[in-house]
Amino acid sequence: MQVLSSLKSAKIRHSDCQVVRRRGRTYVICKSNPRFKAVQGRPGKKKSF
């Protein structure tokens, strides 16, 4: 999975790509060609016990 600064270029790669937002991150999902997966966003805060 690639970490990209711009997901607009990742969306143009394939017609089956979907841009999805989950838990503050933006993902590009492509079921027909999984190598086009991408993620954008910072990791969340880690819980310390």
SERO-4910 file (N, C-alpha, C, O; in steps of 0.05 Angstrom, whole numbers):
BEGIN
 pado doro    nc1    nc2    nc3   cac1   cac2   cac3    cc1    cc2    cc3    oc1    oc2    oc3
  Met    A     17    -23      0      0      0      0     18     25      0     37     26     16
  Gln    A     12     43    -17     28     67    -19     17     90     -3     -8     93     -1
  Val    A     34    106      9     26    130     24     31    153      5     54    158     -3
  Leu    A     10    167     -3     12    187    -24      6    215    -12     -9    218      7
  Ser    A     18    236    -24     12    263    -16    -14    273    -30    -27    290    -20
  Ser    A    -20    262    -53    -44    270    -68    -58    245    -78    -47    229    -93
  Leu    A    -83    241    -69    -98    218    -77   -113    223   -103   -125    204   -114
  Lys    A   -113    247   -113   -126    252   -139   -113    237   -161   -126    227   -179
  Ser    A    -86    236   -160    -72    221   -180    -77    191   -178    -76    176   -197
  Ala    A    -82    181   -153    -87    153   -149   -115    146   -159   -119    124   -169
  Lys    A   -134    164   -158   -161    159   -167   -162    156   -197   -178    141   -208
  Ile    A   -144    171   -212   -145    170   -241   -133    144   -252   -137    138   -275
  Arg    A   -119    129   -236   -105    106   -245   -123     85   -259   -116     73   -279
  His    A   -146     80   -247   -164     58   -256   -193     66   -252   -199     81   -233
  Ser    A   -210     56   -269   -238     64   -267   -253     51   -244   -273     61   -235
  Asp    A   -242     29   -233   -255     15   -211   -246     26   -183   -256     16   -163
  Cys    A   -227     45   -183   -217     55   -157   -239     71   -143   -254     87   -156
  Gln    A   -241     67   -117   -260     82   -100   -244     97    -79   -226     86    -67
  Val    A   -252    122    -73   -240    137    -52   -258    135    -28   -282    142    -29
  Val    A   -248    125     -5   -264    120     19   -250    134     43   -226    133     45
  Arg    A   -267    146     61   -256    158     85   -264    140    109   -287    134    113
  Arg    A   -244    132    124   -249    116    148   -230    125    170   -206    127    167
  Arg    A   -242    131    193   -228    138    218   -207    160    213   -185    159    223
  Gly    A   -214    180    197   -197    203    193   -175    199    172   -159    216    167
  Arg    A   -175    175    159   -156    170    138   -172    168    112   -195    162    111
  Thr    A   -158    173     90   -170    170     63   -156    147     49   -132    146     47
  Tyr    A   -173    129     39   -163    105     26   -172    104     -3   -193    114    -10
  Val    A   -155     93    -20   -163     86    -47   -164     56    -48   -144     42    -43
  Ile    A   -188     45    -55   -192     17    -56   -198      9    -85   -214     22    -98
  Cys    A   -185    -12    -94   -190    -22   -121   -191    -53   -120   -171    -66   -117
  Lys    A   -215    -64   -122   -218    -93   -119   -209   -108   -143   -200   -131   -141
  Ser    A   -211    -96   -167   -203   -111   -191   -173   -111   -194   -162   -130   -206
  Asn    A   -159    -91   -183   -130    -90   -185   -119    -80   -158   -115    -56   -155
  Pro    A   -113    -98   -139   -106    -90   -112    -80    -74   -110    -75    -63    -89
  Arg    A    -63    -74   -130    -38    -59   -128    -43    -29   -129    -24    -14   -124
  Phe    A    -67    -20   -135    -73      9   -135    -82     19   -108    -91     42   -106
  Lys    A    -80      2    -87    -89     11    -60    -71     34    -51    -47     35    -57
  Ala    A    -83     53    -37    -67     76    -26    -81     86     -1   -104     81      4
  Val    A    -65    100     16    -76    111     40    -64    139     44    -40    144     37
  Gln    A    -79    157     56    -70    184     61    -80    192     88   -104    189     94
  Gly    A    -63    203    105    -72    212    132    -52    203    153    -37    184    149
  Arg    A    -53    217    175    -36    210    198    -47    188    214    -71    184    216
  Pro    A    -29    172    227    -39    152    245    -51    165    270    -42    187    278
  Gly    A    -70    152    282    -83    164    306    -65    162    330    -43    151    329
  Lys    A    -74    173    352    -59    173    377    -59    145    389    -80    131    389
  Lys    A    -36    136    399    -35    110    411    -42    112    440    -35    132    454
  Lys    A    -57     93    449    -65     93    477    -43     82    494    -31     61    488
  Ser    A    -37     95    516    -16     85    534    -30     77    560    -48     91    570
  Phe    A    -22     54    571    -34     44    595    -17     48    619    -24     41    641
***
